[in-house]
Amino acid sequence: MEHQGRRGLRQRLFAWCYGRDSRIDENDILNDYKRRLLSNLSGHVLEIGPGTGANFTFLPHDVHWIGIEPNLFMHDHLRTEAQRLALPEIDLRAGTAEQVDVPDSSVDAVISTHVLCSVDDQTQALREIHRVLKPGGRFVFIEHVAAPRGSSGRRAQSILRPVWSFFGDGCHPDRETWAIIENTGFAQVEIEHFHLPYPIVGPHIAGYAVK
């Protein structure tokens, strides 16, 4: 119970801070990637870890949006943002990326932006994403990742990981997320590496994978 209490406090603090300071989601380069990856999605779209709803503005209004957000303190932010943008009714659920309460082969697309850094088990989360996608469905992602091995950036990420993870609700700055995506069993994977002007979490990937 004490561990759950500490985690709940971290989640509340993270939701409060993220709801007021989401500058990383206002970067022009990042927003260009979001427009390219999200604006043409259609049908049933599942988003894991939608946070405060930063991706809503890039999605077509006619998608059937399902959100899996484990941090319950984020839910009010999501509903407020959906109302602000006059979105149709959203299907917001609690849960985790490792155990998605969605039937097999039932969604047309899955979105993950700045989420796979903080899941407990990346391999299981990617298996779930692959499971719920329809054949031909698309997983679109934008994630911060590990700096190149042996670089000063990678050393800084590793040193700061414990503190960063505590205050970032489980975020790991030094994960080679691209390798997990490439080895999940998708029929096609397209990944682009790029860098944003932020300390520790500057290295990024963006792209899509097709089931």
Salt bridges, closest charged atoms under 4 A:
GLU2 OE2 - ARG6 NH1 3.34
ASP21 OD1 - ARG23 NE 2.79
ASP25 OD1 - LYS34 NZ 3.54
ASP25 OD1 - HIS114 ND1 3.70
ASP32 OD1 - ARG35 NH2 2.68
ASP76 OD1 - ARG79 NH1 3.69
GLU81 OE2 - ARG84 NH2 2.81
ASP91 OD2 - ARG93 NH2 2.75
ASP104 OD1 - ARG131 NH1 2.55
ASP108 OD1 - LYS134 NZ 3.23
GLU128 OE2 - ARG131 NE 2.77
ASP169 OD1 - ARG7 NH1 3.74
ASP174 OD2 - ARG161 NH1 2.36
GLU176 OE2 - ARG149 NE 2.64
GLU176 OE2 - ARG154 NH2 3.03
GLU192 OE1 - ARG36 NH2 3.62
